[in-house]
Each structure stands twice: as C-alpha cells, then as structure tokens.
Amino acid sequence: MEKDRRRLYVIDSLASIVFWVPIYIVFNIFVLRLEVWQVIALASFSAVINFVFGGLFGRFLDKWRRILLRHAK
C-alpha cells in the first residue's frame, strides 16, 4: 500500500511537470520576453516545485473529484 502511494505521488508529480513547465517556458519567452538563462532558471525552479507539490495536488484533485462526483449523481 505504501509503495502504491509513493508511486502515485511520483506519477502525479511528473504529470504536473510535463503539463506546467512547457506552459511556463512559452509564457516566459513570448509574453514576458525573458532571456534564455532566466527561462532555464525559472523552468528548473518550476520543475522542482511541481515535483515537490505535484503529488499533494494530485491527492487534492482526487479528493475533490470524489466529493463532486458523489454530489453529481
């Protein structure tokens, strides 16, 4: 059970990185017009933050989905 929890945490974290970091990169390049070194620094920081909190956010989403789907029936 604990191994499954860790696995889900890592999967949620990686999914968060794959989804958000490219969006941050595009936003930083085309909207904020940052230099390449700034974009790399921000993308790296963003990836770390997403990895740390992505699993927690995944659990948060799962809980809200269960609550909302229960009330939608």
N, CA, C and O atoms as a MOPAC input file, in Angstrom:
PM7 MOZYME 1SCF
protein

 N      0.82500 1    -1.19800 1     0.00000 1
 C      0.00000 1     0.00000 1     0.00000 1
 C      0.86800 1     1.26000 1     0.00000 1
 O      0.61100 1     2.19300 1    -0.76100 1
 N      1.89900 1     1.28700 1     0.85500 1
 C      2.78700 1     2.45100 1     0.92800 1
 C      3.54800 1     2.63700 1    -0.38500 1
 O      3.78600 1     3.76400 1    -0.82000 1
 N      3.92100 1     1.52700 1    -1.00400 1
 C      4.63500 1     1.60100 1    -2.27700 1
 C      3.72600 1     2.20000 1    -3.35600 1
 O      4.18200 1     2.98900 1    -4.18400 1
 N      2.44700 1     1.82600 1    -3.34800 1
 C      1.49500 1     2.37700 1    -4.31600 1
 C      1.30100 1     3.87100 1    -4.11000 1
 O      1.17400 1     4.62500 1    -5.07500 1
 N      1.27800 1     4.29900 1    -2.85300 1
 C      1.13300 1     5.73000 1    -2.55300 1
 C      2.31000 1     6.51700 1    -3.10400 1
 O      2.13500 1     7.56200 1    -3.73100 1
 N      3.50400 1     6.00800 1    -2.86400 1
 C      4.70200 1     6.69000 1    -3.37100 1
 C      4.69800 1     6.73500 1    -4.89300 1
 O      5.06200 1     7.74000 1    -5.50500 1
 N      4.28600 1     5.64100 1    -5.47800 1
 C      4.24400 1     5.57200 1    -6.94600 1
 C      3.24800 1     6.58800 1    -7.51200 1
 O      3.55100 1     7.28100 1    -8.48300 1
 N      2.06900 1     6.67500 1    -6.90700 1
 C      1.07600 1     7.65500 1    -7.34500 1
 C      1.57900 1     9.07700 1    -7.14500 1
 O      1.33100 1     9.94800 1    -7.97900 1
 N      2.27700 1     9.31600 1    -6.05300 1
 C      2.84400 1    10.64100 1    -5.77600 1
 C      3.82400 1    11.03600 1    -6.87600 1
 O      3.77800 1    12.15600 1    -7.38400 1
 N      4.70500 1    10.11500 1    -7.23900 1
 C      5.69200 1    10.39200 1    -8.28500 1
 C      4.99800 1    10.58800 1    -9.63100 1
 O      5.36100 1    11.49000 1   -10.38600 1
 N      4.01700 1     9.76300 1    -9.93600 1
 C      3.28400 1     9.89400 1   -11.20000 1
 C      2.57000 1    11.23600 1   -11.27200 1
 O      2.63200 1    11.91500 1   -12.29600 1
 N      1.88800 1    11.62700 1   -10.18900 1
 C      1.21200 1    12.92500 1   -10.15300 1
 C      2.21100 1    14.06600 1   -10.31000 1
 O      1.94600 1    15.03700 1   -11.02000 1
 N      3.34600 1    13.94800 1    -9.65400 1
 C      4.36800 1    14.98900 1    -9.73700 1
 C      4.92300 1    15.10600 1   -11.15300 1
 O      5.07800 1    16.21400 1   -11.66700 1
 N      5.22000 1    13.98500 1   -11.78100 1
 C      5.73500 1    14.01300 1   -13.14900 1
 C      4.70200 1    14.55200 1   -14.13100 1
 O      5.04300 1    15.29500 1   -15.05200 1
 N      3.45100 1    14.18100 1   -13.93700 1
 C      2.38100 1    14.70100 1   -14.79700 1
 C      2.27000 1    16.21500 1   -14.65100 1
 O      2.06000 1    16.92600 1   -15.63400 1
 N      2.40800 1    16.69800 1   -13.43700 1
 C      2.36700 1    18.13500 1   -13.19800 1
 C      3.51700 1    18.84300 1   -13.91500 1
 O      3.32600 1    19.90200 1   -14.51200 1
 N      4.70100 1    18.25800 1   -13.85200 1
 C      5.86100 1    18.84600 1   -14.53000 1
 C      5.65700 1    18.86100 1   -16.04100 1
 O      5.88600 1    19.87800 1   -16.69700 1
 N      5.23000 1    17.73700 1   -16.58300 1
 C      5.04800 1    17.62200 1   -18.03500 1
 C      3.99100 1    18.60900 1   -18.52900 1
 O      4.09800 1    19.12400 1   -19.64200 1
 N      2.98700 1    18.87100 1   -17.72000 1
 C      1.92600 1    19.78300 1   -18.13400 1
 C      2.33200 1    21.25000 1   -17.95900 1
 O      2.19600 1    22.04200 1   -18.89200 1
 N      2.82500 1    21.61900 1   -16.77900 1
 C      3.02300 1    23.02600 1   -16.44500 1
 C      4.32300 1    23.63400 1   -16.95200 1
 O      4.32200 1    24.78500 1   -17.38700 1
 N      5.41100 1    22.91200 1   -16.91100 1
 C      6.70300 1    23.51200 1   -17.26100 1
 C      6.73500 1    24.01700 1   -18.71100 1
 O      7.21900 1    25.12600 1   -18.93400 1
 N      6.25300 1    23.27200 1   -19.69800 1
 C      6.23600 1    23.84300 1   -21.05900 1
 C      5.37900 1    25.10800 1   -21.15800 1
 O      5.71800 1    26.03000 1   -21.90000 1
 N      4.28600 1    25.15200 1   -20.42400 1
 C      3.44900 1    26.36000 1   -20.42900 1
 C      4.22900 1    27.53200 1   -19.84800 1
 O      4.19900 1    28.63400 1   -20.39600 1
 N      4.93300 1    27.29400 1   -18.73100 1
 C      5.76400 1    28.34800 1   -18.14500 1
 C      6.82800 1    28.81500 1   -19.12100 1
 O      7.07600 1    30.01500 1   -19.24000 1
 N      7.45400 1    27.88800 1   -19.81500 1
 C      8.51800 1    28.24000 1   -20.75100 1
 C      7.97500 1    29.13500 1   -21.86300 1
 O      8.55000 1    30.18300 1   -22.15900 1
 N      6.87300 1    28.72000 1   -22.47400 1
 C      6.27400 1    29.51200 1   -23.55800 1
 C      5.85500 1    30.89100 1   -23.04600 1
 O      6.10900 1    31.89900 1   -23.70500 1
 N      5.22400 1    30.94000 1   -21.89100 1
 C      4.80300 1    32.20400 1   -21.30500 1
 C      5.99800 1    33.11200 1   -21.04300 1
 O      5.96000 1    34.29900 1   -21.36600 1
 N      7.04700 1    32.56500 1   -20.46700 1
 C      8.22500 1    33.36200 1   -20.13400 1
 C      8.96200 1    33.87500 1   -21.37500 1
 O      9.50900 1    34.97800 1   -21.36300 1
 N      8.97300 1    33.08600 1   -22.42600 1
 C      9.66300 1    33.50000 1   -23.65100 1
 C      8.84400 1    34.52600 1   -24.43100 1
 O      9.35900 1    35.57900 1   -24.80600 1
 N      7.57000 1    34.22000 1   -24.67500 1
 C      6.78200 1    35.03900 1   -25.59100 1
 C      6.00200 1    36.17300 1   -24.92600 1
 O      5.74900 1    37.19600 1   -25.56300 1
 N      5.62600 1    36.01700 1   -23.69100 1
 C      4.86100 1    37.07000 1   -23.01900 1
 C      5.78300 1    37.97900 1   -22.20700 1
 O      5.74100 1    39.20100 1   -22.34700 1
 N      6.60500 1    37.38000 1   -21.36700 1
 C      7.49100 1    38.18000 1   -20.52500 1
 C      8.78500 1    38.58200 1   -21.22700 1
 O      9.49500 1    39.48000 1   -20.77400 1
 N      9.08500 1    37.90500 1   -22.34400 1
 C     10.29100 1    38.18700 1   -23.12700 1
 C     11.56300 1    38.11500 1   -22.27900 1
 O     12.41300 1    39.00500 1   -22.32600 1
 N     11.67100 1    37.03800 1   -21.50700 1
 C     12.84600 1    36.84200 1   -20.66600 1
 C     14.00100 1    36.29600 1   -21.49500 1
 O     13.80200 1    35.73900 1   -22.57500 1
 N     15.20000 1    36.46600 1   -20.97500 1
 C     16.37600 1    35.91600 1   -21.63400 1
 C     16.43300 1    34.41100 1   -21.38700 1
 O     15.79600 1    33.88700 1   -20.47400 1
 N     17.21000 1    33.73900 1   -22.22000 1
 C     17.27400 1    32.27000 1   -22.16100 1
 C     17.70700 1    31.78900 1   -20.77500 1
 O     17.11100 1    30.85100 1   -20.24600 1
 N     18.71600 1    32.39800 1   -20.18100 1
 C     19.17900 1    31.94600 1   -18.86400 1
 C     18.08700 1    32.11600 1   -17.81000 1
 O     17.98300 1    31.30600 1   -16.88900 1
 N     17.27600 1    33.16000 1   -17.94000 1
 C     16.18600 1    33.36400 1   -16.99200 1
 C     15.10000 1    32.30100 1   -17.16600 1
 O     14.55000 1    31.79500 1   -16.18800 1
 N     14.80400 1    31.97400 1   -18.41600 1
 C     13.79900 1    30.94300 1   -18.70000 1
 C     14.26000 1    29.59300 1   -18.16300 1
 O     13.47000 1    28.85600 1   -17.57300 1
 N     15.53100 1    29.26700 1   -18.36500 1
 C     16.06500 1    27.99100 1   -17.86700 1
 C     16.01200 1    27.95100 1   -16.33800 1
 O     15.63300 1    26.93700 1   -15.75200 1
 N     16.39100 1    29.04700 1   -15.70400 1
 C     16.35600 1    29.10600 1   -14.24100 1
 C     14.93700 1    28.95200 1   -13.71500 1
 O     14.69600 1    28.19400 1   -12.77600 1
 N     14.00000 1    29.66900 1   -14.31900 1
 C     12.61000 1    29.58100 1   -13.86900 1
 C     11.99900 1    28.21100 1   -14.15000 1
 O     11.24200 1    27.68600 1   -13.33400 1
 N     12.32600 1    27.63700 1   -15.29800 1
 C     11.79600 1    26.30700 1   -15.62600 1
 C     12.34600 1    25.25700 1   -14.66100 1
 O     11.62400 1    24.34900 1   -14.25200 1
 N     13.61100 1    25.38100 1   -14.30300 1
 C     14.20500 1    24.43400 1   -13.34400 1
 C     13.54800 1    24.57000 1   -11.97900 1
 O     13.19300 1    23.57400 1   -11.35100 1
 N     13.39000 1    25.79600 1   -11.53000 1
 C     12.73400 1    26.04100 1   -10.24500 1
 C     11.29400 1    25.53100 1   -10.27200 1
 O     10.82800 1    24.90800 1    -9.31800 1
 N     10.60900 1    25.79900 1   -11.35800 1
 C      9.22400 1    25.35000 1   -11.51400 1
 C      9.13300 1    23.82700 1   -11.48600 1
 O      8.21500 1    23.27300 1   -10.88100 1
 N     10.07500 1    23.14700 1   -12.13500 1
 C     10.06800 1    21.68000 1   -12.14700 1
 C     10.25100 1    21.12600 1   -10.73900 1
 O      9.59100 1    20.16100 1   -10.35700 1
 N     11.14500 1    21.73500 1    -9.97400 1
 C     11.36600 1    21.28200 1    -8.59500 1
 C     10.11100 1    21.49000 1    -7.75500 1
 O      9.68400 1    20.58600 1    -7.03600 1
 N      9.52500 1    22.67300 1    -7.84600 1
 C      8.30200 1    22.96700 1    -7.08300 1
 C      7.18000 1    22.01700 1    -7.49000 1
 O      6.46500 1    21.49300 1    -6.63600 1
 N      7.02700 1    21.79800 1    -8.79100 1
 C      5.98000 1    20.88000 1    -9.26300 1
 C      6.23400 1    19.45700 1    -8.78900 1
 O      5.28600 1    18.72800 1    -8.49600 1
 N      7.49300 1    19.05000 1    -8.70900 1
 C      7.76600 1    17.69700 1    -8.23700 1
 C      7.44700 1    17.55900 1    -6.75400 1
 O      6.90100 1    16.54500 1    -6.31800 1
 N      7.79100 1    18.58000 1    -5.98900 1
 C      7.54500 1    18.53000 1    -4.54400 1
 C      6.04800 1    18.55400 1    -4.24200 1
 O      5.56600 1    17.78500 1    -3.41000 1
 N      5.32000 1    19.43400 1    -4.91500 1
 C      3.91200 1    19.61800 1    -4.58900 1
 C      2.94100 1    18.93600 1    -5.54700 1
 O      1.73600 1    18.92800 1    -5.29700 1
 N      3.44500 1    18.36400 1    -6.63700 1
 C      2.56300 1    17.72800 1    -7.61300 1
 C      1.77100 1    16.56800 1    -7.04600 1
 O      0.59000 1    16.40900 1    -7.35400 1
 N      2.40900 1    15.76000 1    -6.22200 1
 C      1.71800 1    14.62500 1    -5.60500 1
 C      0.64800 1    15.08100 1    -4.62800 1
 O     -0.43200 1    14.49400 1    -4.56500 1
 N      0.94300 1    16.12000 1    -3.87000 1
 C     -0.06100 1    16.66600 1    -2.95100 1
 C     -1.24800 1    17.22400 1    -3.72300 1
 O     -2.40100 1    17.02400 1    -3.34000 1
 N     -0.95700 1    17.91900 1    -4.80400 1
 C     -2.02900 1    18.45300 1    -5.63000 1
 C     -2.84700 1    17.32900 1    -6.26100 1
 O     -4.06400 1    17.45200 1    -6.39900 1
 N     -2.18900 1    16.23700 1    -6.64300 1
 C     -2.90500 1    15.08300 1    -7.19000 1
 C     -3.87800 1    14.49500 1    -6.17800 1
 O     -5.00500 1    14.14100 1    -6.52500 1
 N     -3.43900 1    14.39100 1    -4.92600 1
 C     -4.35100 1    13.90400 1    -3.87500 1
 C     -5.51000 1    14.86600 1    -3.65700 1
 O     -6.65300 1    14.44800 1    -3.47300 1
 N     -5.20100 1    16.15700 1    -3.68100 1
 C     -6.22800 1    17.18500 1    -3.53600 1
 C     -7.27300 1    17.05700 1    -4.64000 1
 O     -8.47400 1    17.11400 1    -4.37400 1
 N     -6.81500 1    16.88600 1    -5.87600 1
 C     -7.73700 1    16.70700 1    -7.00100 1
 C     -8.59000 1    15.45200 1    -6.84500 1
 O     -9.79800 1    15.48400 1    -7.07900 1
 N     -7.96000 1    14.35100 1    -6.45000 1
 C     -8.70200 1    13.10400 1    -6.26100 1
 C     -9.80800 1    13.26800 1    -5.22500 1
 O    -10.92600 1    12.79000 1    -5.41700 1
 N     -9.48900 1    13.94600 1    -4.12800 1
 C    -10.47900 1    14.14500 1    -3.06800 1
 C    -11.65400 1    14.98000 1    -3.57200 1
 O    -12.80900 1    14.63000 1    -3.32800 1
 N    -11.37400 1    16.07600 1    -4.27100 1
 C    -12.43500 1    16.92300 1    -4.79200 1
 C    -13.25000 1    16.20900 1    -5.86400 1
 O    -14.46300 1    16.39800 1    -5.94700 1
 N    -12.59800 1    15.39500 1    -6.68000 1
 C    -13.34900 1    14.64100 1    -7.69000 1
 C    -14.34200 1    13.69200 1    -7.02500 1
 O    -15.49400 1    13.58500 1    -7.44600 1
 N    -13.87300 1    12.99400 1    -5.96400 1
 C    -14.78200 1    12.08100 1    -5.25800 1
 C    -15.96500 1    12.83500 1    -4.65600 1
 O    -17.10300 1    12.37200 1    -4.73000 1
 N    -15.69600 1    13.99000 1    -4.06400 1
 C    -16.76400 1    14.78000 1    -3.45200 1
 C    -17.74200 1    15.27500 1    -4.51100 1
 O    -18.95500 1    15.13000 1    -4.35900 1
 N    -17.22100 1    15.84900 1    -5.56200 1
 C    -18.09300 1    16.42000 1    -6.59800 1
 C    -18.84000 1    15.36200 1    -7.39500 1
 O    -19.99700 1    15.56300 1    -7.76400 1
 N    -18.19300 1    14.24600 1    -7.66100 1
 C    -18.86800 1    13.18300 1    -8.41200 1
 C    -19.95400 1    12.52600 1    -7.55500 1
 O    -20.98200 1    12.09800 1    -8.07900 1
 N    -19.73200 1    12.44700 1    -6.26200 1
 C    -20.74700 1    11.88800 1    -5.37500 1
 C    -21.99300 1    12.76800 1    -5.36600 1
 O    -23.11200 1    12.25600 1    -5.34600 1
 N    -21.81100 1    14.07100 1    -5.38000 1
 C    -22.93600 1    15.00500 1    -5.36300 1
 C    -23.56700 1    15.18300 1    -6.72000 1
 O    -24.69200 1    15.67500 1    -6.80700 1
 N    -22.88200 1    14.80100 1    -7.78900 1
 C    -23.41300 1    14.95500 1    -9.13700 1
 C    -24.39100 1    13.84200 1    -9.50100 1
 O    -25.15600 1    13.96700 1   -10.45700 1
 N    -24.36200 1    12.75800 1    -8.73600 1
 C    -25.23100 1    11.61500 1    -9.07300 1
 C    -26.64600 1    11.83000 1    -8.63600 1
 O    -27.49500 1    10.96400 1    -8.84600 1

